[in-house]
Amino acid sequence: MDRRDGAPVAGGTIQIGIAVDVPEPWGDMLTRRRVEAGDPQVVPAHVTLLGPTEIPVAGLPAVEEHLARVAATHLPFTLHLRGTGTFRPVTQVVFVAVAAGISECELLAAAINAAPELHRQARFPYHPHVTVAQDVAPDALDRAYEDLADFSAMFEVDSFTLFSHSGETRWQPRRDFRLGG
């Protein structure tokens, strides 16, 4: 068990999220590009499987048990990031696209969201991606879109990470879940 910092917020709840980290050397480079775009969200590069979700602290052990079962039933897979995309004009987001591993991410996200504690109404359909600029000036969005158009990275995904947020600190990794048991 890989326990790390991530304190609960007031009121007996904790904010969690689940993601696949983008490994080095690409992770740091994509995180830096997000900062250079002026994005105030200094978040390490990742593919979200479950966006920010508030749950009761008492429900965390059940969620972790569910995540362990999900990880055990999904095999490692290859993720290929290639090129850029955008959600404009719906939202002001530019992202690096997932070119291969889409269905694996979709299946993981669906299995994770099957836990009653994690079920939430999604604003948009799930679309795996790595955000590189969000809610910044249009020219910064355009620059990120153009500068990373030829980006390509391929790596094995053998785990996903549960993150927590106390409201006072940044997102903290809490536990890694290895795929395939």
Secondary structure as a PSIPRED ss2 file (coil, helix, strand):
# PSIPRED VFORMAT (PSIPRED V4.0)

   1 M C   1.000  0.000  0.000
   2 D C   1.000  0.000  0.000
   3 R C   1.000  0.000  0.000
   4 R C   1.000  0.000  0.000
   5 D C   1.000  0.000  0.000
   6 G C   1.000  0.000  0.000
   7 A C   1.000  0.000  0.000
   8 P C   1.000  0.000  0.000
   9 V E   0.000  0.000  1.000
  10 A C   1.000  0.000  0.000
  11 G C   1.000  0.000  0.000
  12 G C   1.000  0.000  0.000
  13 T E   0.000  0.000  1.000
  14 I E   0.000  0.000  1.000
  15 Q E   0.000  0.000  1.000
  16 I E   0.000  0.000  1.000
  17 G E   0.000  0.000  1.000
  18 I E   0.000  0.000  1.000
  19 A E   0.000  0.000  1.000
  20 V E   0.000  0.000  1.000
  21 D E   0.000  0.000  1.000
  22 V C   1.000  0.000  0.000
  23 P C   1.000  0.000  0.000
  24 E C   1.000  0.000  0.000
  25 P C   1.000  0.000  0.000
  26 W H   0.000  1.000  0.000
  27 G H   0.000  1.000  0.000
  28 D H   0.000  1.000  0.000
  29 M H   0.000  1.000  0.000
  30 L H   0.000  1.000  0.000
  31 T H   0.000  1.000  0.000
  32 R H   0.000  1.000  0.000
  33 R H   0.000  1.000  0.000
  34 R H   0.000  1.000  0.000
  35 V H   0.000  1.000  0.000
  36 E H   0.000  1.000  0.000
  37 A C   1.000  0.000  0.000
  38 G C   1.000  0.000  0.000
  39 D C   1.000  0.000  0.000
  40 P C   1.000  0.000  0.000
  41 Q C   1.000  0.000  0.000
  42 V C   1.000  0.000  0.000
  43 V C   1.000  0.000  0.000
  44 P C   1.000  0.000  0.000
  45 A C   1.000  0.000  0.000
  46 H E   0.000  0.000  1.000
  47 V E   0.000  0.000  1.000
  48 T E   0.000  0.000  1.000
  49 L E   0.000  0.000  1.000
  50 L E   0.000  0.000  1.000
  51 G E   0.000  0.000  1.000
  52 P E   0.000  0.000  1.000
  53 T E   0.000  0.000  1.000
  54 E E   0.000  0.000  1.000
  55 I E   0.000  0.000  1.000
  56 P E   0.000  0.000  1.000
  57 V H   0.000  1.000  0.000
  58 A H   0.000  1.000  0.000
  59 G H   0.000  1.000  0.000
  60 L H   0.000  1.000  0.000
  61 P H   0.000  1.000  0.000
  62 A H   0.000  1.000  0.000
  63 V H   0.000  1.000  0.000
  64 E H   0.000  1.000  0.000
  65 E H   0.000  1.000  0.000
  66 H H   0.000  1.000  0.000
  67 L H   0.000  1.000  0.000
  68 A H   0.000  1.000  0.000
  69 R H   0.000  1.000  0.000
  70 V H   0.000  1.000  0.000
  71 A H   0.000  1.000  0.000
  72 A H   0.000  1.000  0.000
  73 T C   1.000  0.000  0.000
  74 H C   1.000  0.000  0.000
  75 L C   1.000  0.000  0.000
  76 P C   1.000  0.000  0.000
  77 F E   0.000  0.000  1.000
  78 T E   0.000  0.000  1.000
  79 L E   0.000  0.000  1.000
  80 H E   0.000  0.000  1.000
  81 L E   0.000  0.000  1.000
  82 R E   0.000  0.000  1.000
  83 G E   0.000  0.000  1.000
  84 T E   0.000  0.000  1.000
  85 G E   0.000  0.000  1.000
  86 T E   0.000  0.000  1.000
  87 F C   1.000  0.000  0.000
  88 R C   1.000  0.000  0.000
  89 P C   1.000  0.000  0.000
  90 V C   1.000  0.000  0.000
  91 T C   1.000  0.000  0.000
  92 Q C   1.000  0.000  0.000
  93 V E   0.000  0.000  1.000
  94 V E   0.000  0.000  1.000
  95 F E   0.000  0.000  1.000
  96 V E   0.000  0.000  1.000
  97 A E   0.000  0.000  1.000
  98 V E   0.000  0.000  1.000
  99 A E   0.000  0.000  1.000
 100 A E   0.000  0.000  1.000
 101 G C   1.000  0.000  0.000
 102 I H   0.000  1.000  0.000
 103 S H   0.000  1.000  0.000
 104 E H   0.000  1.000  0.000
 105 C H   0.000  1.000  0.000
 106 E H   0.000  1.000  0.000
 107 L H   0.000  1.000  0.000
 108 L H   0.000  1.000  0.000
 109 A H   0.000  1.000  0.000
 110 A H   0.000  1.000  0.000
 111 A H   0.000  1.000  0.000
 112 I H   0.000  1.000  0.000
 113 N H   0.000  1.000  0.000
 114 A C   1.000  0.000  0.000
 115 A C   1.000  0.000  0.000
 116 P H   0.000  1.000  0.000
 117 E H   0.000  1.000  0.000
 118 L H   0.000  1.000  0.000
 119 H C   1.000  0.000  0.000
 120 R C   1.000  0.000  0.000
 121 Q C   1.000  0.000  0.000
 122 A C   1.000  0.000  0.000
 123 R C   1.000  0.000  0.000
 124 F C   1.000  0.000  0.000
 125 P C   1.000  0.000  0.000
 126 Y C   1.000  0.000  0.000
 127 H C   1.000  0.000  0.000
 128 P C   1.000  0.000  0.000
 129 H E   0.000  0.000  1.000
 130 V E   0.000  0.000  1.000
 131 T E   0.000  0.000  1.000
 132 V E   0.000  0.000  1.000
 133 A E   0.000  0.000  1.000
 134 Q E   0.000  0.000  1.000
 135 D C   1.000  0.000  0.000
 136 V C   1.000  0.000  0.000
 137 A C   1.000  0.000  0.000
 138 P H   0.000  1.000  0.000
 139 D H   0.000  1.000  0.000
 140 A H   0.000  1.000  0.000
 141 L H   0.000  1.000  0.000
 142 D H   0.000  1.000  0.000
 143 R H   0.000  1.000  0.000
 144 A H   0.000  1.000  0.000
 145 Y H   0.000  1.000  0.000
 146 E H   0.000  1.000  0.000
 147 D H   0.000  1.000  0.000
 148 L C   1.000  0.000  0.000
 149 A C   1.000  0.000  0.000
 150 D C   1.000  0.000  0.000
 151 F C   1.000  0.000  0.000
 152 S E   0.000  0.000  1.000
 153 A E   0.000  0.000  1.000
 154 M E   0.000  0.000  1.000
 155 F E   0.000  0.000  1.000
 156 E E   0.000  0.000  1.000
 157 V E   0.000  0.000  1.000
 158 D C   1.000  0.000  0.000
 159 S E   0.000  0.000  1.000
 160 F E   0.000  0.000  1.000
 161 T E   0.000  0.000  1.000
 162 L E   0.000  0.000  1.000
 163 F E   0.000  0.000  1.000
 164 S E   0.000  0.000  1.000
 165 H E   0.000  0.000  1.000
 166 S C   1.000  0.000  0.000
 167 G C   1.000  0.000  0.000
 168 E C   1.000  0.000  0.000
 169 T C   1.000  0.000  0.000
 170 R C   1.000  0.000  0.000
 171 W C   1.000  0.000  0.000
 172 Q E   0.000  0.000  1.000
 173 P E   0.000  0.000  1.000
 174 R E   0.000  0.000  1.000
 175 R E   0.000  0.000  1.000
 176 D E   0.000  0.000  1.000
 177 F E   0.000  0.000  1.000
 178 R E   0.000  0.000  1.000
 179 L C   1.000  0.000  0.000
 180 G C   1.000  0.000  0.000
 181 G C   1.000  0.000  0.000
